[in-house]
Amino acid sequence: MTTGIFVTGTDTGVGKTVAACALLRAYAARGLRSVGMKPVATGNADSGGNEDVTALEAAGNVDAPAAARNPYALVPAIAPHLAARRTGVQIELARIDAAYRELARFADRIVVEGAGGVFSPLDDEHDMLDIASTIGLPVLLVVGVRLGCLNHALLSALAIRARGLMLAGWVANAIEPGLPFFAENIATIERRLAAPRLATLPWSASGGPRWDGAVPI
């Protein structure tokens, strides 16, 4: 049976793609057919292609249709709802759900990566958490460990649970090298978040991190 997880973050640029790719490689190492999905990607080159989508494709181990892996590829490098409006596109949750079901034909595990944070809008009414709700996925929260992350992590978790979604766990991503009280920040989040920390991704100037904890699904 195919199972999936929705990867979101406390903000943009906190390492959702890094965590999603590490998770895909962990699934592949366990002999599972794994594929990454980016429902909405902005900042696509005019000639096609998006860094996140390309990274997810490389981290997985199955060949799946590009239109299913990335249903909405928007050129402007701005918020999804603004990019969609600027290009005359209506982001439809039903289309995203259908793309996910298409991927389920090819894979045992699907890692779905959102854009921005939990409340990044898709249009005037919907946001990233509506994708997880529509598909019916548990949520993995990537916390970029830096000044301000405690508030962002707790608010994000509150939003996830307020939607009736399962917070499967969280990932601590060391995006700021040499951050004072790094361990203390992680310990505070662990005490307050009421969800397991499944991995800590160390900061590295080169090379990709590896998933060092239990996989969530």
C-alpha positions in Angstrom: 0.0 0.0 0.0 1.3 3.5 -0.9 1.6 5.8 2.0 2.6 9.5 2.0 3.6 12.4 4.2 3.3 16.1 3.7 6.5 18.1 4.5 6.0 21.7 5.6 8.1 24.1 7.5 8.2 27.0 9.9 9.0 29.4 7.1 10.4 29.5 3.6 14.1 28.6 3.3 14.2 26.4 6.4 15.2 23.2 4.5 12.0 21.5 3.5 13.6 20.2 0.3 16.7 19.1 2.2 14.6 17.1 4.7 12.3 15.7 2.0 15.2 14.5 -0.1 16.9 13.0 2.9 13.7 11.1 3.7 13.3 9.9 0.1 16.9 8.5 0.2 16.1 6.8 3.5 13.1 5.1 2.1 15.0 4.0 -1.0 17.8 2.6 1.2 15.1 0.4 2.8 14.2 -1.0 -0.6 11.0 1.1 -1.0 9.9 2.7 -4.2 9.9 6.4 -3.2 9.0 9.5 -5.2 8.9 13.2 -4.3 6.0 15.5 -5.2 6.0 19.3 -5.3 2.3 20.3 -5.9 3.1 23.9 -6.5 6.5 25.2 -7.4 7.3 28.9 -8.1 10.5 30.4 -9.6 10.6 28.0 -12.5 13.0 28.9 -15.3 11.3 30.0 -18.5 12.9 27.0 -20.2 11.4 24.7 -17.6 12.7 23.3 -14.4 12.7 24.1 -10.7 15.5 23.4 -8.2 13.2 21.8 -5.6 11.5 19.6 -8.2 14.8 18.5 -9.7 16.2 17.7 -6.2 13.2 15.6 -5.3 13.3 13.7 -8.6 17.0 12.9 -8.0 16.4 11.7 -4.4 13.6 9.3 -5.4 14.2 6.0 -7.1 11.2 5.7 -9.5 10.4 7.2 -12.9 7.1 9.0 -12.6 5.3 11.5 -14.9 6.6 15.1 -14.4 3.1 16.5 -14.5 2.2 14.3 -11.5 5.3 15.1 -9.6 4.8 18.9 -10.1 1.2 19.7 -11.2 1.7 23.5 -11.0 5.0 24.9 -12.3 4.8 28.7 -12.1 7.5 31.0 -13.4 7.4 34.0 -11.1 9.6 33.5 -8.0 6.9 34.8 -5.6 4.2 33.4 -3.3 2.1 30.7 -5.0 -1.2 32.6 -5.0 0.5 35.7 -6.4 2.3 33.6 -9.1 -0.9 31.9 -10.0 -2.8 35.2 -10.2 -0.1 36.8 -12.3 -0.1 33.9 -14.8 -3.8 33.4 -14.9 -3.7 30.0 -13.3 -6.3 28.7 -10.8 -4.7 26.2 -8.3 -7.2 23.4 -7.9 -6.9 21.0 -5.0 -8.7 18.3 -7.0 -5.9 18.4 -9.6 -3.3 18.0 -6.9 -5.2 15.1 -5.4 -5.4 13.4 -8.8 -1.7 13.8 -9.4 -1.0 12.2 -6.0 -3.2 9.2 -6.9 -1.3 9.0 -10.2 2.0 8.8 -8.3 0.6 6.1 -6.0 0.6 3.8 -9.0 4.4 3.9 -9.1 5.6 4.2 -5.5 5.4 2.7 -2.0 6.2 6.1 -0.4 5.3 9.6 -1.5 6.9 12.6 0.1 4.9 15.7 -0.7 6.7 19.0 -0.2 4.7 22.2 0.4 5.9 25.7 -0.4 6.7 28.3 2.3 5.0 27.7 5.6 1.8 26.1 6.8 -0.4 29.1 5.9 1.2 30.0 2.5 -1.8 30.8 0.4 -2.9 29.0 -2.7 -5.6 31.4 -3.5 -8.0 33.7 -1.5 -9.4 30.8 0.5 -6.9 27.9 0.6 -3.4 27.4 1.9 -0.8 24.7 2.1 -2.5 22.7 4.9 -5.5 22.3 2.6 -3.3 20.1 0.4 -2.5 17.8 3.3 -6.2 17.8 4.2 -7.4 17.1 0.7 -5.0 14.2 0.1 -5.3 12.9 3.7 -1.7 13.0 4.8 0.1 13.2 8.1 2.4 16.2 8.4 6.1 16.5 9.1 7.3 19.9 10.3 10.8 21.1 9.4 12.0 23.6 12.0 14.8 25.9 10.9 16.7 26.2 14.1 17.5 29.9 14.4 16.5 32.9 16.5 12.7 33.0 16.6 12.2 29.3 15.8 10.5 28.5 19.1 7.5 30.7 18.3 7.4 29.6 14.7 7.5 25.9 15.6 4.8 26.1 18.2 2.5 28.3 16.1 2.9 25.9 13.1 2.1 22.9 15.2 -1.0 24.6 16.6 -2.2 25.4 13.1 -1.6 21.8 11.9 -3.6 20.3 14.8 -6.3 23.0 14.5 -7.0 21.6 11.0 -7.5 18.1 12.4 -4.2 16.9 10.8 -1.8 14.5 12.4 1.6 16.0 13.3 3.7 12.9 12.7 6.9 14.5 14.0 9.4 17.2 13.3 12.9 17.7 12.0 15.4 20.1 13.5 17.5 21.6 10.7 20.6 23.5 11.7 20.4 26.3 9.2 22.4 28.8 11.2 26.0 27.6 12.0 27.2 28.4 15.4 23.8 29.4 16.8 24.2 29.9 20.6 22.2 27.5 22.7 21.4 25.2 19.8 20.8 22.2 22.0 18.7 24.2 24.4 16.5 25.4 21.6 15.9 21.9 20.4 15.2 20.7 24.0 12.6 23.5 24.4 10.8 22.5 21.3 10.8 18.9 22.3 9.2 19.6 25.6 6.5 21.9 24.1 5.7 20.4 20.7 4.3 17.1 21.9 5.5 15.3 18.8 8.6 13.2 18.2 11.8 14.7 16.8 12.5 12.3 14.0 15.8 13.7 12.8 18.4 16.4 13.2 19.9 17.6 10.0 23.4 19.1 10.7 24.6 22.2 9.0 27.2 21.5 6.3 28.9 23.8 3.9 29.1 20.9 1.4 27.4 17.6 0.8 23.9 16.6 1.8 22.7 15.6 5.2 21.5 12.1 6.0 18.4 11.1 7.9 19.6 10.1 11.3 16.4 9.1 13.0 13.3 6.9 12.5 11.4 7.5 9.3 7.8 8.7 10.0 5.9 6.2 7.8 
